[in-house]
Amino acid sequence: MRRETLSAAVVAIIALGAGFWFSPSRTDSAGANQLAIDTPPGIMLEPLGLAQGYGDGRPGTIRKEPGGTQVAYADTAGKTLYSYDKDTEPGKPACAGDCAKPWSAALAPADGKPTGDWSIVDGADGHRQWAYRGKPAYSFAGDARIGDAKGNNAGDGAWHAILAEPVIAAPSGIAVQEVLDAEGYALVDGRGMTLYAFDGKSGEEPACAGDPCVRRWIPVKAGAVANPVGDFAPVARADGITQWAYKGQALYTFVGDTGPLDANGADIDKKWHVVLVSRHFMPAEVRIRGSLANGRILTDTAGMTIYRRDAFRQEVGIHGLAHGTLGLPAFGRMIGTRGCNTECLHNWRPLKAPADAQPAGYWDVAARDDGTRQWVYKGYALYTYAGDTAPGDMNGNDVYDYLIHDGINTLPDIPPDLKQVGAGALYWAFAAP
C-alpha cells in the first residue's frame, strides 16, 4: 500500500474511532509548555508583503508572496520592527537625535515584562523600549501599511526587519517551519511533514518497531555515519535503524498527517507532542481541535466552532476543504467588527475578550460599538453561531449574504463602503489556525 493511501486510511480509522471530534485537548502538551510564548503582550506577528492581501491596489484582488510568506514581529499598530547593527552596547540604544526621527523606539508598557527572547531596555529619554535577543527594537516611518518592510537593509545594510522564524543548527533533511496547527514554529522533515517526540516518563517510550506504534509513528532516519549538529544527535535503535533525536528526544512523523504542516498527531495521544521551537500566543478562551472533514479549527472552550466573516473574491480553493480558504489580513481589517452588527448579531455572537486582554502574536482586540471587546485573529473579528447546538457542529460554515449593487440594500446592517470592495458576497467560514 502506498504511503498516501495508508495515511488517509489511518486518519479515517482514528477519526471514526473517536467520533466526529478528535481529542478535546489543546496542542500545548507538556513538551510544548516548556517553551516561553514568543511574543509578549504588545508584540504582534504580521505576514510581510503581498501575503497581507493588498494585491495590486484593486479591491478584491489577491496576490501572494512568491516563494512563501515571511512573518515579522510588529507593534500593536502593525508596523514592522527592526534591529540596528550599531546597537552594540547592551541595554543602551544607539539610535537617538536625528536617527530617532524616522526610527521610533518600540515602547514597552509600564507593566511589560520580559518574555522569552524579549527584554526591556531604558531609552535615551527614559522610555522603556522592547529589545529582541538583546537588540533594541524600532519601527520605521517609511512603512505606510501593515506588512511593509521598507526599512530592511536601510542605512547601508545596518537595519534589519526582525523575522519571527527561529534560526537553529539542524542536520540536512530537518528544518524549522511555522505549523499553525500546533501554535508555533516546529521541526519538519525534508517533505515539510511535522515532527513529533514522546513526552511520557523516562523508560515509557515505545520502541516503535512493532504494532500498533509502528503503524502510527515513523522514525526520522539519520545516516549511518551521521554526526551531531547543534541540539540534534543520531541514536541507535534496537531494530538497527539510526534515528535523529532533538534535545535527547527521538523524532518521528505521524502516519495520519496527510500533507505538509499537518499536526493531526497532537490529538491522538497526550504522550506525544509536536516538537516546537517557539510557541505562539493563544487566548485562554480559544482551543485548537481537530475535525473529521476540515482539519484543525478554532473553537471556544466548550468546543463550539469559531467563525470569521470574509468577502468573496477571485480565489483558488474551496472553503469546505481542510483548512478552508485562508483569510487575508487586509480583508479582515477592512470588514472589522462592522461586518456584523444589528440584525446579524441575532445569530452571530462575538467572541468576547476579557477586559484585561492585550494584543499579542496573531491576536488583536477590537472594541465594539456597545463597549464590549472582541477577539480578532489575523485581522478577522471572530464569532460563534447560534445555529450550532453541540461541540463539533459547523452549521454556520459557507453561509453567504449576496451583495447587490443596484441600489437595493439587501443587507441593511452592512456599511455601504463594504459593498464596494469588488466582492459579490460576504460569507461565513470556520476559523482555521
Beta strands, then each sheet from edge to edge (+ up, - down):
strand 1: 44-47
strand 2: 71-74
strand 3: 81-84
strand 4: 103-105
strand 5: 118-122
strand 6: 128-132
strand 7: 135-136
strand 8: 138-140
strand 9: 159-161
strand 10: 174-179
strand 11: 184-189
strand 12: 196-198
strand 13: 217-219
strand 14: 232-236
strand 15: 242-246
strand 16: 249-250
strand 17: 252-254
strand 18: 272-274
strand 19: 276-279
strand 20: 286-291
strand 21: 295-300
strand 22: 307-311
strand 23: 348-350
strand 24: 363-367
strand 25: 373-377
strand 26: 380-385
strand 27: 399-402
strand 28: 425-430
sheet 1: 1+ 2-
sheet 2: 4+ 8- 3+ 9-
sheet 3: 5+ 6- 7+
sheet 4: 10+ 11- 19+
sheet 5: 12+ 18-
sheet 6: 13+ 17-
sheet 7: 14+ 15- 16+
sheet 8: 20+ 21-
sheet 9: 23+ 26- 22+ 28- 27+
sheet 10: 23+ 26- 25+ 24-
end
